[in-house]
Amino acid sequence: MKILLVFDFDNTVIDDNSDTWIVQCAPEKQLPVELKNSYQKGYWTEFMGRVFKYLGDRGVREEEMKRAMTSMPFTPGMVELLNFIRNKKEKFDCIIISDSNSVFIDWILKAANFHSVFDKVFTNPAAFGSNGHLTVENYHTHSCSRCPKNLCKKVVLVDFVDNQLQQGVSYTHIVYIGDGANDFCPVTFLKKNDVAMPRKGYALQKILSQMPQNLEPVESSVVLWSSGVEIISHLQFLIKE
């Protein structure tokens, strides 16, 4: 029996947002006002599609984008945490569920040699077209009213756990490590043996701290973190149980 570790990516594995970081490649490192203002709540992937088209039209190519992405810092203690997981891989299955995109995550993990730590990455599929422009698509369609149109992380997590059960794999604990408002929905799936680990000072912690327990109880324990080293301590505690 293993422990399932579920990671968000932006502001969790890496210490910034990959989609906003790419703006460094734009002329004068900013987007035109009308492009910025074209964002509609819940339609981030469509907005990023327009950003990538703008960058492509301005002559920004794959190599330049890759250089920008692979310069992103990991969050404090994250390198230590991922090395810890790699060294104890027989005890953990490890997945990413992220609203970033497959190209960015792939670049960053491969450049830092962490690709093999993760068993699966669930994110918006992206690819470079023949014109050299990056395009991105919604991960899936879903009916969850709480989540952005392109991705409900709870649906992904439930499907993954169900598929694993069908293969005869079940988990002693699920540990969910994230930071954002869109990490709240999958946290509601966690049970009493599981652990929600919101990053201290970010949206997920604020949402969980304001939850009236009787409205939508969060069954799991909640453990805050600022550094991956604190997550290592908690995983060591779970392994020893």
Backbone bond lengths (Angstrom), bond angles and torsions (degrees), N, CA, C in turn:
res aa  C-N    CA-C-N  psi(-1)  N-CA   C-N-CA  omega(-1)  CA-C   N-CA-C  phi
1 M - - - 1.480 - - 1.522 109.38 -
2 K 1.311 114.94 126.65 1.460 120.11 -178.81 1.528 110.97 -105.89
3 I 1.322 114.67 172.66 1.463 122.55 170.42 1.529 106.56 -102.14
4 L 1.337 116.66 135.68 1.466 120.43 176.13 1.526 108.98 -95.72
5 L 1.331 116.11 122.28 1.461 121.65 175.47 1.523 108.38 -103.26
6 V 1.331 115.87 125.14 1.467 121.30 179.72 1.528 107.78 -116.00
7 F 1.326 115.89 120.49 1.460 120.84 -178.98 1.522 111.24 -110.99
8 D 1.322 116.07 136.47 1.456 121.22 157.31 1.532 105.66 -74.39
9 F 1.333 118.50 173.24 1.467 119.68 -177.82 1.536 112.67 -114.56
10 D 1.341 116.49 -63.35 1.469 119.99 -178.06 1.524 110.66 -65.99
11 N 1.319 116.51 132.77 1.476 122.82 -178.94 1.528 112.88 60.62
12 T 1.325 116.24 16.87 1.467 120.90 175.49 1.526 108.13 -129.10
13 V 1.326 117.03 -68.07 1.467 119.65 174.28 1.537 109.04 -74.87
14 I 1.332 115.24 -49.37 1.477 119.41 175.51 1.521 108.96 -103.19
15 D 1.342 115.45 153.90 1.465 120.87 -168.93 1.526 111.96 -93.86
16 D 1.320 116.95 39.28 1.458 121.75 177.78 1.522 106.49 -170.70
17 N 1.333 115.90 -173.67 1.459 120.85 179.52 1.535 108.46 -106.98
18 S 1.324 116.28 117.91 1.473 120.24 -175.22 1.530 111.85 -59.87
19 D 1.345 117.00 -35.46 1.469 119.84 -178.31 1.531 112.20 -68.88
20 T 1.333 117.56 -35.48 1.469 118.68 178.40 1.528 110.35 -83.44
21 W 1.330 117.10 -28.04 1.467 121.60 178.64 1.536 111.65 -61.92
22 I 1.343 115.76 -34.36 1.475 119.79 -175.45 1.530 111.13 -65.60
23 V 1.332 116.99 -17.82 1.473 121.13 179.17 1.540 110.95 -61.59
24 Q 1.341 116.71 -20.60 1.474 120.04 174.43 1.531 112.53 -56.59
25 C 1.328 115.80 -24.10 1.471 119.78 -179.94 1.529 112.52 -81.35
26 A 1.337 117.07 -11.87 1.473 120.58 -177.78 1.533 110.03 -74.77
27 P 1.335 116.60 156.81 1.467 119.17 174.46 1.529 109.70 -55.08
28 E 1.337 116.48 132.01 1.473 123.29 -176.76 1.537 112.97 56.57
29 K 1.335 116.03 19.03 1.474 122.22 175.81 1.529 113.16 56.62
30 Q 1.322 116.06 31.95 1.470 118.41 173.42 1.523 111.50 -148.64
31 L 1.336 114.35 159.68 1.460 120.49 179.94 1.523 109.14 -95.80
32 P 1.343 117.79 151.31 1.465 119.91 174.89 1.538 110.08 -60.69
33 V 1.323 115.24 149.22 1.477 120.67 -176.16 1.525 111.51 -56.87
34 E 1.342 116.43 -42.53 1.483 118.31 -176.04 1.528 110.87 -66.62
35 L 1.326 117.29 -31.91 1.469 119.89 176.34 1.531 109.97 -69.98
36 K 1.326 116.23 -45.98 1.486 119.89 176.99 1.520 111.06 -56.03
37 N 1.329 115.51 -43.18 1.472 120.64 -175.90 1.524 113.20 -75.94
38 S 1.338 117.02 -5.59 1.471 118.92 -177.67 1.534 112.12 -81.72
39 Y 1.342 116.72 -5.94 1.479 119.22 -179.54 1.528 110.98 -68.83
40 Q 1.331 116.09 132.64 1.467 122.05 172.83 1.521 108.41 -115.63
41 K 1.324 116.48 136.69 1.475 121.33 -177.54 1.526 110.53 -53.71
42 G 1.351 115.87 131.24 1.467 120.58 178.51 1.525 113.56 90.21
43 Y 1.354 116.79 -8.33 1.469 120.42 -176.87 1.531 110.57 -120.77
44 W 1.323 115.55 47.92 1.467 120.69 -176.70 1.530 111.98 -65.92
45 T 1.323 117.43 -40.23 1.472 120.47 -177.10 1.524 110.74 -62.54
46 E 1.340 116.31 -41.13 1.467 119.80 177.59 1.537 109.78 -63.26
47 F 1.332 115.65 -41.41 1.472 120.28 177.86 1.532 110.56 -60.07
48 M 1.339 116.49 -45.82 1.478 119.67 -179.78 1.533 111.32 -64.52
49 G 1.335 116.26 -31.84 1.465 119.48 174.97 1.529 110.59 -58.71
50 R 1.345 115.72 -41.73 1.472 120.13 178.66 1.538 110.92 -68.44
51 V 1.345 116.10 -37.63 1.473 120.33 177.70 1.534 109.86 -62.23
52 F 1.332 116.69 -46.36 1.470 120.16 -179.32 1.530 110.98 -64.07
53 K 1.340 116.83 -37.08 1.467 119.78 177.52 1.534 109.47 -64.21
54 Y 1.327 116.04 -43.69 1.466 120.78 178.85 1.538 110.45 -59.40
55 L 1.334 116.02 -46.31 1.473 119.46 179.71 1.531 110.85 -62.19
56 G 1.328 115.79 -43.48 1.466 120.46 179.59 1.525 111.49 -62.64
57 D 1.342 115.69 -42.83 1.471 120.37 178.93 1.533 111.73 -63.78
58 R 1.331 116.37 -26.24 1.476 120.72 179.44 1.536 111.61 -90.45
59 G 1.337 116.21 8.23 1.465 119.56 174.31 1.523 114.87 85.90
60 V 1.345 116.67 12.77 1.476 118.94 177.82 1.527 108.07 -77.77
61 R 1.325 116.70 123.68 1.462 120.93 -174.95 1.527 112.41 -108.98
62 E 1.318 113.02 171.79 1.473 121.30 -173.33 1.527 112.42 -53.30
63 E 1.325 118.15 -46.48 1.471 120.62 -175.85 1.526 112.23 -61.32
64 E 1.338 115.27 -40.07 1.471 120.01 179.85 1.530 110.55 -65.66
65 M 1.343 115.98 -42.50 1.469 120.33 178.59 1.529 110.23 -64.16
66 K 1.318 115.86 -41.02 1.465 120.26 -178.91 1.528 110.63 -64.21
67 R 1.344 116.64 -40.85 1.476 119.90 177.56 1.522 111.18 -60.37
68 A 1.335 115.57 -42.66 1.471 119.91 179.86 1.532 110.37 -63.62
69 M 1.325 116.51 -46.11 1.466 120.58 -176.88 1.530 112.01 -63.78
70 T 1.325 115.96 -44.33 1.469 118.58 -174.59 1.530 112.14 -77.52
71 S 1.337 116.26 -2.55 1.474 119.55 173.22 1.531 111.63 -90.58
72 M 1.334 117.47 -3.75 1.471 120.21 -178.12 1.523 110.71 -67.56
73 P 1.336 117.17 137.44 1.470 119.54 178.91 1.535 111.53 -77.54
74 F 1.318 115.97 147.04 1.470 120.30 168.92 1.529 108.24 -77.92
75 T 1.324 116.76 154.94 1.468 119.45 177.95 1.538 108.74 -66.01
76 P 1.339 117.86 156.33 1.466 120.49 -178.93 1.531 111.32 -53.61
77 G 1.327 115.81 133.04 1.467 121.02 176.42 1.520 115.01 76.64
78 M 1.345 117.87 -2.17 1.470 120.17 -175.37 1.529 110.93 -71.51
79 V 1.330 117.53 -38.91 1.473 120.61 178.46 1.533 109.46 -60.40
80 E 1.338 116.27 -43.34 1.473 120.72 177.71 1.529 110.62 -62.51
81 L 1.338 116.28 -42.71 1.466 120.62 -179.46 1.531 111.07 -62.88
82 L 1.336 116.79 -46.53 1.472 119.43 -177.87 1.526 111.38 -66.88
83 N 1.318 117.04 -34.82 1.472 119.97 174.68 1.533 111.21 -66.95
84 F 1.335 116.47 -38.64 1.474 121.37 176.67 1.533 110.10 -60.11
85 I 1.342 116.13 -46.11 1.475 120.78 -179.84 1.535 109.91 -63.51
86 R 1.332 116.11 -43.21 1.469 120.11 179.98 1.532 110.86 -58.36
87 N 1.326 116.53 -41.28 1.466 121.30 -177.74 1.524 113.12 -74.64
88 K 1.355 116.62 -14.99 1.471 120.73 -179.52 1.531 109.86 -123.08
89 K 1.332 115.90 33.86 1.475 119.98 -170.91 1.527 112.47 -61.32
90 E 1.343 116.93 -22.70 1.471 118.47 178.75 1.528 111.36 -67.77
91 K 1.337 117.17 -16.15 1.476 120.64 -178.59 1.525 113.43 -99.09
92 F 1.345 116.93 -13.21 1.468 120.09 -172.73 1.523 112.64 -130.77
93 D 1.334 115.75 139.76 1.457 121.36 156.77 1.524 105.39 -101.92
94 C 1.318 116.58 147.07 1.457 119.96 -168.18 1.527 109.19 -141.44
95 I 1.335 117.11 121.35 1.470 120.25 179.89 1.530 110.29 -130.33
96 I 1.325 114.98 158.82 1.470 122.52 172.85 1.524 107.68 -113.94
97 I 1.337 116.73 134.62 1.470 121.64 168.75 1.522 106.07 -124.59
98 S 1.324 116.10 112.38 1.467 119.31 -167.98 1.513 112.66 -140.18
99 D 1.342 114.42 147.68 1.452 121.63 176.40 1.529 111.34 -89.82
100 S 1.335 118.25 10.24 1.462 121.72 175.56 1.532 107.39 -78.05
101 N 1.305 119.13 -135.18 1.468 120.22 175.58 1.528 110.08 -149.59
102 S 1.315 115.14 163.03 1.469 120.82 -171.05 1.525 112.79 -64.59
103 V 1.331 117.51 -34.17 1.468 120.08 -178.72 1.531 110.82 -67.74
104 F 1.335 116.92 -48.85 1.468 120.58 -177.99 1.531 111.51 -61.94
105 I 1.335 116.22 -46.98 1.469 120.14 -177.31 1.526 110.27 -63.84
106 D 1.318 115.90 -43.12 1.463 121.87 179.05 1.535 111.01 -58.56
107 W 1.323 116.28 -49.81 1.467 121.03 178.78 1.529 111.80 -55.31
108 I 1.337 114.97 -50.30 1.477 120.54 -173.14 1.529 110.81 -66.48
109 L 1.343 116.95 -45.70 1.471 119.72 -177.89 1.529 110.97 -67.80
110 K 1.326 116.84 -40.63 1.473 119.46 -178.73 1.522 111.24 -67.94
111 A 1.340 117.42 -41.02 1.468 120.94 -179.08 1.530 111.08 -61.93
112 A 1.339 116.10 -33.71 1.474 120.20 -178.65 1.532 111.99 -95.37
113 N 1.353 116.15 2.38 1.461 122.20 179.45 1.537 113.15 62.70
114 F 1.343 116.23 37.15 1.466 120.71 177.60 1.529 113.06 -109.96
115 H 1.327 116.42 6.80 1.465 119.38 -175.07 1.526 111.39 -58.58
116 S 1.332 116.50 -39.60 1.472 120.56 -174.44 1.531 113.18 -74.11
117 V 1.336 116.80 -11.50 1.477 119.98 179.42 1.531 109.63 -69.57
118 F 1.346 116.23 -30.84 1.469 120.53 -173.21 1.531 110.87 -100.91
119 D 1.325 115.25 131.87 1.468 120.49 179.59 1.521 111.62 -77.83
120 K 1.344 116.28 -33.98 1.470 119.93 -179.12 1.520 109.09 -151.74
121 V 1.325 115.53 148.12 1.463 121.88 174.12 1.530 107.88 -123.69
122 F 1.323 116.10 121.59 1.467 121.74 177.90 1.528 107.51 -108.73
123 T 1.330 116.87 112.82 1.463 120.32 -177.78 1.518 109.32 -159.67
124 N 1.334 116.08 174.14 1.464 120.49 -179.33 1.531 110.31 -66.43
125 P 1.348 118.30 125.94 1.461 119.84 -177.82 1.526 111.22 -70.69
126 A 1.332 116.02 135.39 1.464 121.49 -180.00 1.516 109.18 -134.28
127 A 1.325 116.15 156.66 1.472 120.88 179.28 1.524 108.73 -162.53
128 F 1.321 115.39 155.90 1.461 120.76 174.18 1.523 109.05 -90.20
129 G 1.333 115.93 129.66 1.460 120.95 178.83 1.526 110.80 -82.57
130 S 1.331 115.97 177.36 1.463 121.07 -178.78 1.537 111.63 -63.84
131 N 1.356 116.15 -22.79 1.471 120.29 177.94 1.535 112.13 -83.00
132 G 1.335 116.66 0.91 1.472 119.70 179.87 1.511 114.22 84.03
133 H 1.347 117.57 2.52 1.465 120.93 179.39 1.525 110.14 -88.25
134 L 1.325 116.47 142.84 1.464 121.18 173.85 1.523 108.64 -83.14
135 T 1.326 116.65 131.53 1.469 120.68 174.66 1.523 108.45 -120.11
136 V 1.332 115.61 151.19 1.472 120.40 -178.49 1.525 108.85 -135.60
137 E 1.321 116.13 144.25 1.471 121.33 179.91 1.520 109.67 -121.72
138 N 1.324 115.09 160.26 1.466 119.94 173.80 1.523 109.60 -63.00
139 Y 1.345 116.65 144.06 1.468 120.03 179.40 1.529 110.61 -64.15
140 H 1.337 116.26 -45.87 1.474 120.12 -179.16 1.530 108.61 -161.51
141 T 1.325 115.17 178.68 1.466 119.80 168.88 1.519 106.94 -108.97
142 H 1.314 116.29 149.17 1.478 120.39 -177.65 1.521 108.40 -153.26
143 S 1.321 116.07 170.95 1.470 119.37 -177.01 1.526 112.18 -112.89
144 C 1.340 117.82 14.13 1.472 120.62 -178.65 1.526 109.54 -76.63
145 S 1.340 116.30 122.30 1.471 119.87 -176.08 1.534 111.73 -76.56
146 R 1.333 116.33 -14.48 1.465 120.12 -173.73 1.538 112.18 -84.76
147 C 1.334 116.13 -23.71 1.472 120.13 -168.44 1.525 112.17 -104.91
148 P 1.363 116.45 159.95 1.462 118.95 174.50 1.523 110.69 -60.16
149 K 1.327 114.86 154.43 1.467 122.11 -171.59 1.535 112.47 -56.28
150 N 1.338 117.30 -31.55 1.467 119.88 -171.20 1.517 114.60 -87.09
151 L 1.352 117.83 -17.35 1.464 118.18 -172.34 1.527 112.17 -159.76
152 C 1.334 115.88 120.67 1.472 120.96 166.49 1.523 106.13 -107.97
153 K 1.317 116.28 111.68 1.462 120.42 -175.97 1.536 111.75 -67.09
154 K 1.329 116.43 -28.55 1.476 119.14 178.53 1.529 110.46 -65.84
155 V 1.336 117.42 -43.29 1.471 121.46 178.29 1.535 109.76 -57.83
156 V 1.345 115.80 -44.42 1.471 120.50 -179.73 1.528 110.36 -62.84
157 L 1.333 116.70 -45.43 1.465 121.30 -178.13 1.528 111.28 -64.48
158 V 1.331 116.69 -45.95 1.475 120.83 179.34 1.528 110.28 -60.16
159 D 1.344 116.71 -45.43 1.477 120.75 179.38 1.526 110.99 -60.90
160 F 1.333 116.31 -43.73 1.463 120.11 -178.29 1.534 110.55 -62.40
161 V 1.342 116.23 -47.82 1.474 120.63 -178.53 1.534 110.38 -63.35
162 D 1.344 116.85 -40.46 1.476 120.96 178.34 1.529 111.29 -63.69
163 N 1.348 115.63 -43.79 1.472 119.58 179.36 1.525 111.10 -63.64
164 Q 1.321 116.41 -40.03 1.462 120.69 178.12 1.535 110.59 -63.44
165 L 1.331 116.64 -41.64 1.475 121.07 178.11 1.524 110.61 -59.56
166 Q 1.337 116.04 -40.76 1.472 119.90 178.94 1.529 111.71 -64.51
167 Q 1.347 115.87 -26.84 1.473 120.42 176.14 1.536 111.50 -87.33
168 G 1.344 115.81 3.80 1.467 119.57 179.73 1.517 114.04 85.35
169 V 1.335 117.94 14.02 1.478 121.36 -179.65 1.521 109.64 -106.24
170 S 1.330 116.74 120.11 1.470 119.40 172.38 1.525 108.38 -126.08
171 Y 1.328 116.16 163.45 1.462 121.41 -171.04 1.522 111.44 -118.59
172 T 1.338 115.92 140.72 1.468 119.85 175.87 1.524 110.22 -70.75
173 H 1.333 116.09 -36.95 1.467 121.88 179.03 1.527 108.60 -144.67
174 I 1.330 115.33 149.74 1.468 120.68 164.71 1.527 106.15 -111.92
175 V 1.319 116.26 128.97 1.469 121.51 177.21 1.515 107.00 -113.92
176 Y 1.332 116.59 119.18 1.472 121.40 -177.17 1.526 108.98 -107.39
177 I 1.332 116.75 118.72 1.459 122.70 -174.91 1.523 108.55 -113.99
178 G 1.337 117.04 113.84 1.462 119.65 -176.48 1.515 112.24 -157.13
179 D 1.320 115.23 -175.20 1.463 118.52 -177.61 1.515 113.74 -138.02
180 G 1.337 117.94 -27.08 1.463 119.67 -163.09 1.513 115.15 -101.03
181 A 1.335 115.17 173.24 1.459 121.65 178.50 1.529 111.18 -60.97
182 N 1.343 117.06 -33.39 1.474 118.79 -178.62 1.540 111.88 -78.09
183 D 1.344 117.36 0.65 1.472 120.47 172.84 1.533 111.36 -91.09
184 F 1.325 116.78 -6.54 1.474 118.55 -179.04 1.527 111.15 -69.49
185 C 1.345 116.88 -43.07 1.470 120.50 -176.50 1.532 111.87 -56.16
186 P 1.353 120.27 -50.49 1.470 118.85 178.42 1.528 113.50 -64.93
187 V 1.340 117.17 -28.17 1.476 119.68 178.58 1.539 110.60 -63.61
188 T 1.342 117.36 -30.22 1.472 119.72 179.51 1.529 112.03 -68.57
189 F 1.330 117.50 -15.32 1.472 121.38 177.30 1.532 111.55 -80.52
190 L 1.340 117.54 -21.46 1.465 121.36 -173.88 1.530 111.28 -66.85
191 K 1.337 114.99 147.76 1.468 121.03 -179.08 1.538 110.20 -107.16
192 K 1.335 115.72 -175.85 1.468 118.13 -169.90 1.531 114.76 -66.76
193 N 1.320 118.19 -22.97 1.481 119.90 176.10 1.522 113.33 -82.96
194 D 1.337 115.66 -7.72 1.459 120.50 -173.72 1.532 111.19 -91.54
195 V 1.320 115.26 171.00 1.467 120.45 -176.62 1.524 109.79 -134.13
196 A 1.334 115.95 124.35 1.469 120.89 170.49 1.523 106.88 -94.20
197 M 1.327 116.36 127.46 1.469 120.23 -179.16 1.534 109.96 -120.56
198 P 1.351 116.48 86.37 1.459 119.45 177.73 1.531 111.21 -79.46
199 R 1.324 115.42 142.98 1.466 119.60 176.51 1.533 109.60 -71.69
200 K 1.317 115.34 132.10 1.464 121.73 -175.24 1.528 111.10 -61.52
201 G 1.338 115.71 130.16 1.462 120.77 175.94 1.515 114.78 87.73
202 Y 1.339 117.35 3.94 1.472 120.87 -178.78 1.530 110.48 -110.33
203 A 1.340 115.74 175.35 1.472 121.47 -169.09 1.526 113.47 -58.40
204 L 1.347 117.88 -41.09 1.470 119.82 -176.58 1.532 111.00 -61.74
205 Q 1.327 116.68 -42.34 1.470 119.19 178.02 1.527 110.49 -60.50
206 K 1.337 116.37 -42.91 1.472 120.08 -177.94 1.523 110.36 -63.38
207 I 1.339 116.50 -43.28 1.474 120.40 -179.53 1.530 110.01 -62.65
208 L 1.334 116.81 -46.78 1.471 120.41 -178.11 1.533 111.15 -64.89
209 S 1.332 116.91 -35.60 1.473 119.28 -177.76 1.527 111.21 -72.68
210 Q 1.342 117.03 -21.33 1.475 120.18 -179.21 1.530 112.78 -97.12
211 M 1.336 117.10 0.42 1.467 119.94 -175.27 1.519 111.37 -70.49
212 P 1.344 117.55 119.50 1.475 117.66 168.17 1.528 107.01 -71.41
213 Q 1.318 116.90 115.19 1.474 121.46 -169.76 1.529 113.32 -57.22
214 N 1.336 116.36 -30.89 1.474 117.93 -176.17 1.527 111.78 -75.77
215 L 1.334 117.94 -20.01 1.469 120.34 -179.13 1.519 111.11 -75.49
216 E 1.315 115.88 -54.65 1.470 119.68 178.42 1.520 106.95 -145.15
217 P 1.324 116.65 84.59 1.455 118.46 -173.17 1.522 112.07 -62.43
218 V 1.319 115.24 137.41 1.462 120.53 171.88 1.522 105.53 -95.56
219 E 1.332 116.63 113.21 1.470 120.81 -171.77 1.523 113.23 -76.39
220 S 1.335 116.03 -29.38 1.467 119.25 -173.64 1.523 110.76 -72.60
221 S 1.334 115.92 164.44 1.454 118.26 168.83 1.525 108.19 -76.18
222 V 1.334 116.29 154.72 1.465 121.79 -178.69 1.521 107.75 -119.52
223 V 1.330 116.45 122.51 1.469 121.96 -179.33 1.525 107.84 -125.81
224 L 1.329 116.95 119.11 1.465 121.01 -179.28 1.529 110.85 -78.72
225 W 1.330 115.79 154.56 1.467 119.64 175.38 1.525 109.70 -144.57
226 S 1.323 115.73 148.34 1.469 122.14 170.52 1.515 110.15 -116.81
227 S 1.343 115.63 -23.33 1.463 120.97 -177.85 1.521 109.20 -135.51
228 G 1.325 115.14 147.95 1.467 119.98 176.48 1.519 112.63 -58.43
229 V 1.339 116.60 -24.19 1.474 120.59 179.85 1.531 110.27 -64.31
230 E 1.343 116.31 -35.03 1.481 119.78 176.68 1.531 110.71 -67.50
231 I 1.325 116.03 -34.18 1.475 119.67 177.63 1.524 109.60 -67.41
232 I 1.336 117.43 -40.36 1.474 121.03 176.35 1.527 109.86 -55.18
233 S 1.342 116.83 -47.06 1.478 120.70 -179.15 1.521 111.00 -56.32
234 H 1.336 116.00 -43.24 1.466 118.74 -178.05 1.525 111.18 -70.22
235 L 1.328 117.07 -37.63 1.474 119.82 178.14 1.528 110.61 -65.75
236 Q 1.325 116.71 -37.78 1.475 119.53 176.95 1.523 110.36 -61.89
237 F 1.332 115.98 -39.30 1.470 121.31 177.14 1.533 110.24 -62.69
238 L 1.330 117.94 -43.51 1.479 121.01 -179.54 1.523 111.79 -66.97
239 I 1.324 116.85 -38.33 1.475 120.79 179.94 1.532 110.14 -63.69
240 K 1.342 115.93 -37.53 1.467 120.06 -175.60 1.518 114.22 -75.96
241 E 1.353 115.98 -18.51 1.466 120.16 -174.82 1.533 112.04 -50.74
